[in-house]
Amino acid sequence: MPEIQVKKGEPVDRALKRLKTKLESEGILEEVRRLRAFETPVEKTRRKARAAAKRGKIRFRFSMNKPAAGERAEGGAEIA
């Protein structure tokens, strides 16, 4: 369960905003909304496709920084 520490003198609305942001980043709010009502098979397929696309974008972003096998690195040294 995510928690936040309310700082001394911090307004409650700002602490709530930090909590909501943390819940959103961990995907808890999305899961609660999803479990609140029945999800049709079409909605389930779309949700899974969006999640797969998001994972694919992240993998693509991080794979672009690595040289492919056999390519030379910046310094001219070959990667084994």
Buried (B, 14 or more C-beta within 10 A) or exposed (E): EEEBEEEEEEEEEEBEEBBEEBBEEEEEEEEEEEEEEEEEEEEEEEEEEEEEEEEEEEEEEEEEEEEEEEEEEEEEEEEE
